[in-house]
């Protein structure tokens, strides 16, 4: 059985390539919207293992970027 979640992922990849190649702003925004929509649909259709992996990565990356590395302030 062909995994259906790969179809929107491939469409999103094509939209990213078009976004990088197109010079006009309206078409770039349209390609970006298509990319975001297809990524969301692909994530919804993905198996729970992939959804869980994306959730863990998102939580880990936001924690890595939101916390300061060290504290220079002394009391």
N, C-alpha and C positions, 0 to 999 in steps of 0.2 A: 504494500500500500504506500502510495506516495504521500509524504507529509504535506498537508495543505498549508501549513504555516510558512513554508518556504516560498510560495508564490508571492505574497506581499513583501517578503524580505528581498527577493530579487527585484521587484518593482521599485522598492525603496532604494536599492543600490543603483539602479538605472537613473532614478530621480536625483541621487547625489551626483552622479557623473554629469547629468544635464545641468545641474546647479553650478557645477564648477566650470562648465564650458559656455554657458549662456551669458551674454553681456547685458541684455535688457532686464531692468529691475522687476517689471511685472511678471515676466516668465520665470525669473529666479525665485520670486516669492511663491509662485504657483508650484514650482518644482520642490521647494522646501516644504510647503503644505502637504503635497503628495507624499513626500518622504516621511514626514511625521505621522500622517494618517496610516500609511502602510506599515510603519514600524509598530504603531499601536495595535493594528489589526493582527499583525504577525505575532505579537506578544500575547494577545488574547487567544489566538488559535494554537499557540505552542503548548507542548506537553508540560505537566506541572513541574518536572525536573528542570526544564529550561526556565520556567517562570521563577522557580525558587532560586536558581543560580543568579538570574538577573536581579532579583530582590536583594540577595545577600551582597552582590557586587555594588548595587546602588547604595545600600546602607553603609558598606565599608568605605566606598569612595567619598560619600558625603562626610563621614566621620574623619577621614584623612584630611580633607580640605577645610573642614570647619574648625578643627581644634588647632590652637597655636602650638608650634613646635617646642618652644621654651618660653619661660617667663623672665623678662629682664628687670621686672620691678622688685624692689626690696622694701620690706617694711621696717 
